[in-house]
Amino acid sequence: MKFREQIKASPYGSLVWRIFIGVIGGLVTIIGTIFLFAPGPGLLVLLAGLGILATEFAWASSAIRRTKSIAETTSQRFGIPLWVKYLLVAGGAVLSIVLLVIFYAL
């Protein structure tokens, strides 16, 4: 049995799981919002927080879809080539992984 299924099998497990996901996803989203104005991969962290929230909340999934459509419209308006988009996403992902490794190493 998976960990999530074990928790949700208990009487209050589903509520506890949703609260846990809400708190963790909310914190990551808030950190991403702060990173939008401070040095750091703000949009990537913000979307990661919404991704965590989207595992349990439908409104977060809707927000991700809207954000994705806005990003696609903006990139089409500026004419950014596809390979540049992939390079930016890959660079942001690598940077996030490096920052997480540094954070956990300290």
C-alpha positions as CSV (number, residue, x, y, z in Angstrom):
1,M,0.0,0.0,0.0
2,K,1.3,3.5,-0.8
3,F,2.0,6.0,1.8
4,R,-0.7,8.4,0.7
5,E,-3.3,5.6,0.6
6,Q,-2.3,4.5,4.1
7,I,-2.9,8.0,5.5
8,K,-6.2,8.5,3.6
9,A,-7.4,5.1,4.9
10,S,-7.7,6.5,8.5
11,P,-10.8,8.4,9.5
12,Y,-9.2,11.8,9.6
13,G,-6.3,11.0,7.3
14,S,-7.7,12.7,4.2
15,L,-8.2,15.9,6.1
16,V,-4.8,15.7,7.6
17,W,-3.2,15.0,4.2
18,R,-5.0,17.9,2.5
19,I,-3.9,20.3,5.3
20,F,-0.3,19.0,5.0
21,I,-0.3,19.5,1.2
22,G,-1.9,22.9,1.6
23,V,0.8,24.0,4.1
24,I,3.8,22.7,2.2
25,G,2.5,23.9,-1.2
26,G,1.5,27.2,0.3
27,L,4.9,27.8,1.8
28,V,6.7,26.9,-1.5
29,T,4.3,29.2,-3.4
30,I,5.0,32.1,-0.9
31,I,8.7,31.5,-1.3
32,G,8.3,31.6,-5.0
33,T,6.4,34.8,-4.8
34,I,9.2,36.3,-2.7
35,F,11.8,35.1,-5.2
36,L,9.9,37.0,-7.9
37,F,11.2,40.2,-6.3
38,A,14.5,38.9,-4.9
39,P,17.3,37.1,-6.7
40,G,16.3,33.5,-7.4
41,P,14.2,31.3,-9.7
42,G,10.9,32.9,-8.7
43,L,8.6,31.7,-11.4
44,L,10.0,28.1,-11.2
45,V,9.5,27.9,-7.5
46,L,6.1,29.5,-7.7
47,L,5.0,26.9,-10.3
48,A,6.5,24.1,-8.2
49,G,4.3,25.3,-5.2
50,L,1.2,25.4,-7.4
51,G,2.1,21.9,-8.7
52,I,2.3,20.6,-5.1
53,L,-1.1,22.2,-4.4
54,A,-2.6,20.9,-7.6
55,T,-2.2,17.3,-6.4
56,E,-5.0,17.9,-4.0
57,F,-6.8,21.1,-5.0
58,A,-8.6,21.7,-8.4
59,W,-8.2,25.5,-8.2
60,A,-4.4,25.2,-8.2
61,S,-4.5,23.0,-11.4
62,S,-6.6,25.7,-13.0
63,A,-4.1,28.4,-12.0
64,I,-1.3,26.3,-13.5
65,R,-3.2,26.1,-16.8
66,R,-3.8,29.8,-16.8
67,T,-0.2,30.6,-16.1
68,K,0.9,28.2,-18.8
69,S,-1.4,29.9,-21.4
70,I,-0.1,33.4,-20.3
71,A,3.5,32.2,-20.7
72,E,2.8,30.8,-24.1
73,T,1.1,34.0,-25.3
74,T,3.9,36.1,-24.0
75,S,6.6,33.9,-25.6
76,Q,4.7,34.1,-28.9
77,R,4.4,37.8,-28.6
78,F,8.2,38.2,-28.1
79,G,9.0,35.5,-30.7
80,I,11.2,33.4,-28.5
81,P,12.4,30.3,-30.3
82,L,11.5,26.9,-28.9
83,W,15.1,25.9,-28.2
84,V,15.5,29.0,-26.0
85,K,12.4,28.1,-24.0
86,Y,13.8,24.6,-23.4
87,L,17.2,26.1,-22.5
88,L,15.6,28.5,-19.9
89,V,13.5,25.7,-18.4
90,A,16.4,23.3,-18.2
91,G,18.7,26.0,-16.7
92,G,16.1,26.9,-14.1
93,A,15.6,23.3,-13.2
94,V,19.4,22.7,-12.9
95,L,19.8,25.9,-10.8
96,S,17.0,24.8,-8.5
97,I,18.5,21.4,-8.0
98,V,21.9,22.9,-7.3
99,L,20.4,25.3,-4.8
100,L,18.5,22.4,-3.1
101,V,21.8,20.4,-2.8
102,I,23.6,23.4,-1.4
103,F,20.7,24.1,1.0
104,Y,20.6,20.5,2.3
105,A,24.4,20.2,2.5
106,L,24.6,23.1,4.9
